[in-house]
Amino acid sequence: NSIPNDPKTINVYLKTPAPNRPPQPDVDDRRPLKKKKYATMSDDAKALSMIRQMFKHCF
């Protein structure tokens, strides 16, 4: 795991998903292509993209 085991990072990790969840449908409506992609994605790919999105919002 490349995620540091530092309490501050874990805190950020736990705090970011909640505020990011409500606007997500909004983004999906604006980009229907992405919605199609998510439907065909594997669970692993979904998780990876979610984590990537999280980091985009963090940094």
C-alpha positions as CSV (number, residue, x, y, z in Angstrom):
1,N,0.0,0.0,0.0
2,S,1.4,3.4,-1.0
3,I,-1.1,5.2,1.3
4,P,0.9,6.4,4.3
5,N,-0.4,5.2,7.7
6,D,-0.4,8.6,9.1
7,P,-3.5,9.7,11.1
8,K,-3.8,13.0,9.3
9,T,-3.9,11.3,5.9
10,I,-6.5,8.8,7.1
11,N,-8.5,11.7,8.4
12,V,-8.4,13.4,5.0
13,Y,-9.3,10.0,3.4
14,L,-12.3,9.6,5.6
15,K,-13.5,13.2,5.3
16,T,-13.3,13.6,1.5
17,P,-15.7,10.9,0.3
18,A,-18.7,12.3,2.1
19,P,-18.6,15.9,0.6
20,N,-17.7,14.4,-2.8
21,R,-20.7,12.1,-3.0
22,P,-23.6,14.6,-3.5
23,P,-22.2,16.4,-6.5
24,Q,-21.4,13.2,-8.4
25,P,-24.8,12.7,-10.1
26,D,-24.4,16.3,-11.4
27,V,-21.1,15.4,-13.0
28,D,-22.7,12.3,-14.5
29,D,-25.5,14.3,-16.1
30,R,-23.0,16.7,-17.7
31,R,-20.9,13.8,-19.1
32,P,-23.0,10.9,-20.2
33,L,-20.0,9.3,-21.9
34,K,-18.4,8.7,-18.5
35,K,-21.6,7.1,-17.2
36,K,-21.5,4.5,-19.9
37,K,-17.8,3.8,-19.2
38,Y,-18.6,3.2,-15.5
39,A,-21.3,0.7,-16.3
40,T,-18.8,-1.5,-18.2
41,M,-16.0,-1.1,-15.7
42,S,-14.9,-3.9,-13.4
43,D,-15.2,-3.3,-9.6
44,D,-11.5,-2.9,-9.3
45,A,-11.5,-0.2,-12.0
46,K,-14.4,1.5,-10.3
47,A,-12.5,1.5,-7.0
48,L,-9.3,2.8,-8.7
49,S,-11.2,5.6,-10.4
50,M,-12.9,6.6,-7.1
51,I,-9.5,6.7,-5.3
52,R,-8.1,8.7,-8.2
53,Q,-11.0,11.2,-8.0
54,M,-10.5,11.5,-4.2
55,F,-6.8,12.4,-4.7
56,K,-7.7,14.9,-7.4
57,H,-9.9,16.7,-4.8
58,C,-7.3,16.4,-2.1
59,F,-4.3,17.9,-4.0
